[in-house]
């Protein structure tokens, strides 16, 4: 059984080979404006991981902003 990447590549090659000359074509060259620009399609499999990373970074920034005066006051008292 062929993987989805191989099937996508075969589909791209088929579209490119059978593209008809149109307003996007130059002399002696067929161009398919619907061809993919990258080897993989868009995926949303890691959206939750991205959201989690953004949430953690915002949370750590807020904690740092709120707790940094306490540490600074502690340093000033020690001197």
N, C-alpha and C positions, 0 to 999 in steps of 0.2 A: 504494500500500500504506500502511496506517495504522501509525503508530508505536505502540510498546508503551504509551506514556503516554496516547495517545488511546484505545486499546482498554481500558486500565484505567479511564479516566474513564467510558467508555460502560458498562462493566460495573458500576461504582459507581452510575451513574444508574439503570441497569436494576434493580439490587437495591433501591435506595431507592424507586423508583416502585412496585415490586411487593411491598414489605414489607407483610405482613398485620398487622392490629391484634393486639397481644398485650399482655402485662403491662407492657411498656415503653412503650406508647403512651398518649398523653393524648387528651382529647376532640378529635376533628376532626383529629388529627395522627398520621401513621404514622411510626414510627421503626424503623429497621433496626439492631439491636444489632451486626450483623456488618459494618456499613459501616466503611470505612477512616477513620481520624482524620487521616491526612495524605495528600498527593497522591502520595507515592512509597512503594514497598515497601522492606523492609529489604534491604540489599545487603551482601555481605561482600567486595567487590572490593578494598578498601583495607586489609584486615586486616594484610597483611604490611607495608605502609607504616607502620601504627600501631605494630606490634611493633618495627619498625626504629627508629622515633623514640623509643620507650621504652627500647630497648637503648642507643642512643647517649646519651640523657640520663643513664641510670644510670652508664654508662661514664665520661662526663665528670665526673659528681659524684664518683665514686671517685677518678679521677685528681686532681681538685682537692683532695680531702681528703688524699690521700697526698703530693702535691707541694707543698702550701701551706707546710708547716713548713720545707722547704728554702728557699723564697723568703724566708720570714720570717727565718731564720737568716742568709741572705745580706744582708738589709737591716740586721740588727743588727750584723753584722761591718763593714759599710761605715761605720757611724757610729762 
